[in-house]
């Protein structure tokens, strides 16, 4: 028998972040991860994360940001967004709000490695890997998890951090609402004739947005949203034809595409759990929600879930309450589900609005972009919210002075 306060199923970025947050707060945590860590071969990954300032503060508070930032990451200081169907455009610059940058573009392997290294230093965290659960019994006062090697773990709470296809969520019987966008995201590493200028670029096209995210060494990671059939055609093109199509779609904003690597695609679906909690169980990250990638918010929402849940559980323990009880878990669900739903709805609205070729809508969205770009204070508020500088943030994601003032 192994007794813990919390058992986390899934040791990916969100699950490991939750484990670090709980472990540093003094809770005993078991992390069950199915896949062994993959050795870092040094090969770049085309899929990257746009990490917000809020997520950076979470990593800093947990003692992993220095290890992440020591790797080959790229800060971006500006963002330029424009509509292929007109003259509307908006430009965000970190200097306008007195910040050194808007965020960082980071490969997942750098974050995962830093988190696993940190977990190994925490006396209250134990990693079971590779391991999967074979059975889970939800009792009145505790959860019993049986692993595939017959190891038995017990805790007050079990947390699903095992991805969009979450076996634990399915085992718990929590339903999800799913919307198939009938689109796929094509990702690749590309070299351009002109440098990316430490800028994230996004062009809205009739079939979906195309983003160029800056990396070191003059490379960019692209995320090109297209109908799934069109993505298959793009994957089949030779390099020369692909570079020509990509350059045209991007309006040659950075000149010609001069090289590319690791072209691949993934289907896009929105998923939202009808509940984030059940008896002695909670969902975080992709197990609870997946979102359209047009604003790069997916992993950042998951990290906020992890930080919020850890804060709620640590507070409950400090007050002598049962951390796995429904009154405690409802606080987490109320905190995060509404915020996540709002972001998901906003991204869907943007996607629909900018994918519509009707002249009145095209005129309205171009006017809206231009007006917002000219409205300095309103644009600054939007920028600060997207960066995670404002909003109902967990303590780990807030500026330390703000945490001190609210304590």
C-alpha positions as CSV (number, residue, x, y, z in Angstrom):
1,X,0.0,0.0,0.0
2,X,1.2,3.5,-0.9
3,X,-0.7,6.3,0.8
4,X,-0.8,9.8,-0.8
5,X,-2.9,13.0,-0.7
6,X,-3.3,13.1,-4.5
7,X,-2.8,10.7,-7.4
8,X,-2.2,12.3,-10.8
9,X,-2.8,10.1,-13.8
10,X,-0.6,11.6,-16.6
11,X,2.9,13.0,-16.2
12,X,2.9,15.3,-19.2
13,X,3.4,19.0,-19.0
14,X,0.1,19.8,-17.2
15,X,0.2,16.8,-14.9
16,X,3.8,17.4,-14.0
17,X,3.1,21.0,-13.3
18,X,0.3,20.1,-11.0
19,X,2.5,17.6,-9.2
20,X,5.3,20.2,-8.7
21,X,2.8,22.7,-7.4
22,X,1.2,20.2,-5.0
23,X,4.6,18.8,-3.9
24,X,6.1,22.2,-3.2
25,X,2.9,23.0,-1.1
26,X,3.6,19.9,1.1
27,X,1.1,17.5,-0.3
28,X,2.1,13.9,-0.9
29,X,1.7,13.1,-4.6
30,X,1.9,10.1,-6.9
31,X,2.3,10.6,-10.6
32,X,1.4,7.7,-12.9
33,X,2.8,8.1,-16.4
34,X,2.4,5.5,-19.2
35,X,5.4,6.5,-21.3
36,X,9.0,6.5,-20.3
37,X,10.8,9.8,-20.9
38,X,12.3,10.0,-24.4
39,X,16.0,10.8,-24.7
40,X,16.5,14.3,-26.1
41,X,18.1,13.8,-29.5
42,X,18.5,17.5,-30.2
43,X,16.1,17.3,-33.2
44,X,13.8,20.3,-33.3
45,X,10.0,19.7,-32.9
46,X,7.7,21.5,-35.4
47,X,5.0,21.7,-32.7
48,X,5.7,24.4,-30.2
49,X,4.0,26.3,-27.4
50,X,3.5,30.0,-27.2
51,X,4.0,30.4,-23.4
52,X,2.3,33.4,-21.8
53,X,3.8,35.6,-19.1
54,X,1.3,33.9,-16.6
55,X,2.7,30.4,-17.6
56,X,6.2,31.8,-17.2
57,X,5.4,32.9,-13.7
58,X,4.0,29.5,-12.8
59,X,7.2,27.9,-14.0
60,X,9.3,30.5,-12.1
61,X,7.4,29.9,-8.9
62,X,8.0,26.1,-9.2
63,X,11.7,26.5,-9.8
64,X,11.8,25.3,-13.4
65,X,11.9,28.4,-15.5
66,X,15.7,28.8,-15.3
67,X,16.2,25.3,-16.7
68,X,13.7,26.0,-19.5
69,X,15.1,29.4,-20.4
70,X,18.6,28.0,-20.5
71,X,17.5,26.0,-23.6
72,X,17.0,27.1,-27.1
73,X,13.8,29.2,-26.7
74,X,12.8,32.4,-28.4
75,X,11.1,35.5,-26.9
76,X,8.7,37.4,-29.1
77,X,8.2,41.1,-28.6
78,X,5.6,41.9,-31.2
79,X,2.6,40.3,-32.9
80,X,1.1,41.3,-36.2
81,X,-2.3,40.1,-37.3
82,X,-3.9,40.9,-40.6
83,X,-6.9,39.8,-42.8
84,X,-6.3,38.4,-46.3
85,X,-9.8,39.6,-47.2
86,X,-9.1,43.3,-46.7
87,X,-6.9,46.0,-45.2
88,X,-7.7,45.3,-41.5
89,X,-4.7,44.7,-39.3
90,X,-3.6,45.0,-35.7
91,X,-0.1,45.3,-34.2
92,X,0.8,44.4,-30.6
93,X,4.1,45.6,-29.2
94,X,5.3,44.8,-25.6
95,X,6.8,48.2,-25.3
96,X,3.4,49.8,-25.4
97,X,2.6,48.3,-22.0
98,X,6.2,48.5,-20.6
99,X,6.9,44.7,-20.8
100,X,10.2,43.2,-22.1
101,X,8.3,40.7,-24.3
102,X,4.9,39.3,-25.0
103,X,5.8,35.6,-24.4
104,X,8.1,32.8,-25.5
105,X,8.0,30.2,-28.2
106,X,9.2,26.9,-26.6
107,X,9.5,23.3,-27.7
108,X,7.5,20.9,-25.5
109,X,10.6,18.7,-24.8
110,X,12.4,21.6,-23.0
111,X,9.4,22.1,-20.6
112,X,8.9,18.4,-20.0
113,X,12.5,17.7,-19.2
114,X,12.7,20.6,-16.7
115,X,9.6,19.5,-15.0
116,X,10.7,15.9,-14.6
117,X,14.0,17.0,-13.3
118,X,12.2,19.2,-10.7
119,X,9.9,16.4,-9.7
120,X,12.8,14.2,-8.9
121,X,14.0,16.7,-6.3
122,X,10.7,16.8,-4.4
123,X,10.6,14.5,-1.5
124,X,6.7,14.5,-1.4
125,X,6.4,13.4,-5.1
126,X,6.8,9.8,-6.3
127,X,6.8,9.0,-10.0
128,X,5.4,5.6,-11.2
129,X,6.7,5.3,-14.8
130,X,6.1,3.5,-17.1
131,X,2.8,2.5,-15.5
132,X,-0.9,2.6,-16.2
133,X,-3.9,2.1,-14.0
134,X,-5.8,-1.2,-14.4
135,X,-8.6,-0.4,-11.9
136,X,-9.9,2.5,-9.8
137,X,-12.3,2.3,-6.9
138,X,-13.9,5.5,-5.6
139,X,-14.7,5.1,-1.9
140,X,-16.5,7.4,0.5
141,X,-13.3,8.7,2.0
142,X,-10.5,7.7,-0.5
143,X,-9.6,6.5,-3.9
144,X,-7.8,3.2,-4.6
145,X,-5.8,3.0,-7.8
146,X,-4.4,-0.4,-8.9
147,X,-1.6,-0.2,-11.4
148,X,-0.9,-2.7,-14.2
149,X,1.9,-4.3,-12.1
150,X,-0.5,-4.8,-9.2
151,X,0.9,-1.8,-7.2
152,X,-1.9,-0.3,-5.1
153,X,-2.0,3.5,-4.5
154,X,-4.4,5.3,-2.2
155,X,-5.3,9.0,-1.8
156,X,-8.1,11.5,-1.1
157,X,-8.2,12.5,-4.8
158,X,-7.4,11.3,-8.2
159,X,-6.6,13.8,-11.0
160,X,-7.0,13.1,-14.7
161,X,-4.1,14.8,-16.6
162,X,-4.0,12.1,-19.3
163,X,-4.9,14.0,-22.4
164,X,-7.8,14.6,-24.7
165,X,-8.6,10.9,-25.0
166,X,-8.4,10.5,-21.2
167,X,-8.9,6.9,-20.1
168,X,-9.5,8.1,-16.6
169,X,-12.2,10.6,-17.7
170,X,-13.9,7.7,-19.5
171,X,-13.6,5.4,-16.5
172,X,-15.2,8.1,-14.3
173,X,-18.1,8.4,-16.8
174,X,-17.7,12.1,-17.3
175,X,-19.2,13.1,-20.7
176,X,-17.7,15.5,-23.2
177,X,-19.1,17.8,-25.8
178,X,-17.1,17.5,-29.0
179,X,-17.1,19.6,-32.2
180,X,-15.1,18.5,-35.2
181,X,-13.8,21.6,-37.0
182,X,-13.3,19.5,-40.2
183,X,-9.9,21.2,-40.3
184,X,-6.4,20.1,-39.6
185,X,-3.4,22.0,-38.3
186,X,-0.3,21.7,-40.6
187,X,2.9,22.3,-38.7
188,X,6.4,22.6,-40.1
189,X,9.8,24.3,-39.4
190,X,10.6,26.9,-42.1
191,X,13.3,29.3,-43.1
192,X,12.4,32.6,-44.7
193,X,14.3,35.0,-46.9
194,X,14.0,37.7,-44.2
195,X,14.3,37.4,-40.5
196,X,11.2,37.0,-38.3
197,X,12.1,40.2,-36.2
198,X,11.2,38.5,-32.9
199,X,7.6,38.8,-34.1
200,X,4.7,36.3,-34.1
201,X,2.8,36.7,-37.4
202,X,-0.8,35.6,-38.2
203,X,-2.7,36.0,-41.4
204,X,-6.4,35.1,-41.5
205,X,-7.3,33.3,-44.7
206,X,-10.7,32.1,-45.9
207,X,-9.9,28.5,-45.0
208,X,-8.3,29.3,-41.6
209,X,-5.4,31.2,-39.9
210,X,-1.8,30.8,-40.8
211,X,0.7,31.6,-38.0
212,X,4.5,32.0,-38.2
213,X,6.1,31.7,-34.7
214,X,9.7,32.8,-34.2
215,X,12.5,30.4,-33.3
216,X,16.2,30.8,-32.9
217,X,18.6,30.6,-35.8
218,X,16.2,32.4,-38.2
219,X,13.7,29.5,-38.2
220,X,10.0,29.8,-37.6
221,X,7.4,27.2,-36.7
222,X,4.2,27.5,-38.7
223,X,0.7,26.5,-37.8
224,X,-1.6,26.5,-40.9
225,X,-5.2,25.7,-40.4
226,X,-6.8,24.2,-43.5
227,X,-9.7,21.9,-44.5
228,X,-8.4,18.3,-43.8
229,X,-8.5,17.3,-47.5
230,X,-6.4,20.4,-48.4
231,X,-3.8,19.5,-45.7
232,X,-3.4,16.1,-47.2
233,X,-2.6,17.8,-50.5
234,X,-0.1,20.1,-48.9
235,X,1.6,17.1,-47.2
236,X,2.0,15.4,-50.6
237,X,3.7,18.4,-52.3
238,X,7.4,18.4,-52.9
239,X,9.4,21.1,-51.1
240,X,9.5,23.6,-53.9
241,X,5.8,23.5,-54.5
242,X,5.1,23.6,-50.7
243,X,7.4,26.6,-50.3
244,X,5.6,28.4,-53.1
245,X,2.1,27.7,-51.8
246,X,3.1,28.7,-48.2
247,X,4.9,31.9,-49.3
248,X,1.8,33.0,-51.3
249,X,-0.6,32.2,-48.4
250,X,1.6,34.3,-46.1
251,X,1.7,37.1,-48.7
252,X,5.5,36.8,-48.8
253,X,5.6,38.9,-45.6
254,X,9.0,37.6,-44.8
255,X,10.1,37.0,-48.3
256,X,10.5,33.6,-50.0
257,X,10.4,30.4,-48.1
258,X,13.9,29.1,-48.5
259,X,13.8,25.8,-46.5
260,X,11.5,23.6,-44.4
261,X,11.6,20.5,-42.2
262,X,9.2,18.1,-40.3
263,X,6.0,18.8,-42.2
264,X,3.1,17.1,-40.4
265,X,-0.5,17.6,-39.5
266,X,-3.1,16.9,-36.7
267,X,-6.9,17.1,-36.7
268,X,-8.6,19.9,-34.9
269,X,-11.5,19.3,-32.5
270,X,-13.0,21.3,-29.7
271,X,-13.7,19.2,-26.6
272,X,-15.2,20.3,-23.3
273,X,-16.1,18.1,-20.4
274,X,-19.6,18.6,-19.0
275,X,-18.1,18.5,-15.5
276,X,-14.5,19.0,-14.3
277,X,-15.1,17.0,-11.2
278,X,-16.8,13.9,-9.8
279,X,-16.6,12.1,-6.5
280,X,-13.0,12.3,-5.4
281,X,-11.8,13.1,-9.0
282,X,-10.9,16.2,-11.0
283,X,-9.9,16.9,-14.6
284,X,-7.2,19.3,-15.8
285,X,-5.7,20.3,-19.1
286,X,-6.7,18.4,-22.3
287,X,-8.6,15.9,-20.2
288,X,-11.0,18.7,-19.5
289,X,-10.8,20.8,-22.7
290,X,-9.2,21.3,-26.1
291,X,-9.4,24.5,-28.0
292,X,-8.8,25.8,-31.5
293,X,-5.0,26.7,-31.8
294,X,-5.5,30.1,-33.5
295,X,-4.4,32.0,-30.4
296,X,-2.0,29.3,-29.0
297,X,-3.9,29.2,-25.6
298,X,-4.3,25.5,-25.2
299,X,-1.4,24.6,-22.9
300,X,-1.6,27.9,-21.1
301,X,-5.2,27.1,-20.0
302,X,-4.1,23.7,-18.8
303,X,-1.3,25.2,-16.7
304,X,-3.8,27.6,-15.1
305,X,-6.0,24.6,-14.3
306,X,-3.0,22.9,-12.6
307,X,-2.1,26.0,-10.6
308,X,-5.7,26.7,-9.6
309,X,-6.3,23.1,-8.5
310,X,-3.1,23.0,-6.5
311,X,-4.1,26.3,-4.8
312,X,-7.5,25.0,-3.9
313,X,-6.2,21.7,-2.5
314,X,-3.4,23.3,-0.5
315,X,-5.8,25.8,1.0
316,X,-8.2,23.0,1.9
317,X,-5.4,21.1,3.6
318,X,-4.2,24.1,5.5
319,X,-7.8,24.6,6.8
320,X,-8.1,21.0,7.8
321,X,-10.6,20.2,5.2
322,X,-10.9,17.0,3.1
323,X,-9.1,17.9,-0.2
324,X,-11.1,15.4,-2.1
325,X,-14.5,16.4,-1.0
326,X,-17.1,17.9,-3.4
327,X,-17.3,21.3,-1.7
328,X,-13.6,21.8,-2.2
329,X,-13.6,20.5,-5.7
330,X,-16.5,22.7,-6.7
331,X,-14.4,25.7,-5.9
332,X,-11.9,24.5,-8.6
333,X,-14.6,23.8,-11.1
334,X,-16.3,27.2,-10.7
335,X,-12.9,28.9,-11.0
336,X,-11.7,27.3,-14.2
337,X,-14.7,26.0,-16.2
338,X,-16.2,29.4,-16.9
339,X,-12.9,31.0,-17.9
340,X,-12.0,28.1,-20.2
341,X,-15.5,28.2,-21.8
342,X,-15.2,31.9,-22.4
343,X,-11.8,31.5,-24.1
344,X,-13.1,28.5,-26.2
345,X,-16.2,30.5,-27.3
346,X,-14.0,33.5,-28.2
347,X,-11.7,31.4,-30.4
348,X,-14.6,29.8,-32.2
349,X,-16.1,33.2,-32.8
350,X,-12.9,34.5,-34.3
351,X,-12.5,31.4,-36.4
352,X,-16.0,31.7,-37.8
353,X,-15.8,35.4,-38.4
354,X,-12.5,35.4,-40.2
355,X,-13.4,32.3,-42.3
356,X,-16.5,34.0,-43.7
357,X,-16.2,35.5,-47.1
358,X,-19.5,37.4,-47.1
359,X,-18.8,41.1,-47.9
360,X,-20.7,42.7,-44.9
361,X,-18.8,40.5,-42.5
362,X,-15.5,41.0,-44.2
363,X,-16.0,44.8,-44.1
364,X,-17.1,44.7,-40.4
365,X,-14.1,42.6,-39.3
366,X,-11.6,44.7,-41.2
367,X,-13.1,47.8,-39.7
368,X,-13.0,46.2,-36.2
369,X,-9.3,45.3,-36.5
370,X,-8.4,48.8,-37.7
371,X,-10.4,50.5,-34.9
372,X,-9.0,48.2,-32.2
373,X,-5.5,48.9,-33.5
374,X,-6.1,52.6,-33.2
375,X,-7.7,52.3,-29.7
376,X,-4.6,52.3,-27.5
377,X,-6.1,51.7,-24.1
378,X,-8.5,49.0,-25.2
379,X,-5.8,47.3,-27.2
380,X,-3.5,47.4,-24.2
381,X,-6.1,45.8,-22.0
382,X,-6.6,43.0,-24.6
383,X,-2.8,42.5,-24.8
384,X,-2.4,42.3,-21.0
385,X,-5.3,39.8,-20.7
386,X,-3.9,37.6,-23.5
387,X,-0.5,37.6,-21.8
388,X,-1.9,36.6,-18.5
389,X,-1.1,39.9,-16.8
390,X,-4.8,40.4,-15.7
391,X,-7.8,38.3,-14.8
392,X,-8.7,35.9,-12.0
393,X,-5.3,34.2,-11.9
394,X,-4.0,31.6,-9.4
395,X,-1.4,32.8,-7.0
396,X,1.4,31.0,-8.8
397,X,0.6,32.9,-12.0
398,X,0.4,36.3,-10.4
399,X,3.1,38.9,-10.0
400,X,4.7,38.3,-6.5
401,X,3.8,41.8,-5.3
402,X,0.1,41.2,-6.2
403,X,0.2,37.9,-4.2
404,X,1.6,39.7,-1.2
405,X,-1.0,42.5,-1.4
406,X,-3.9,39.9,-1.6
407,X,-2.5,37.7,1.3
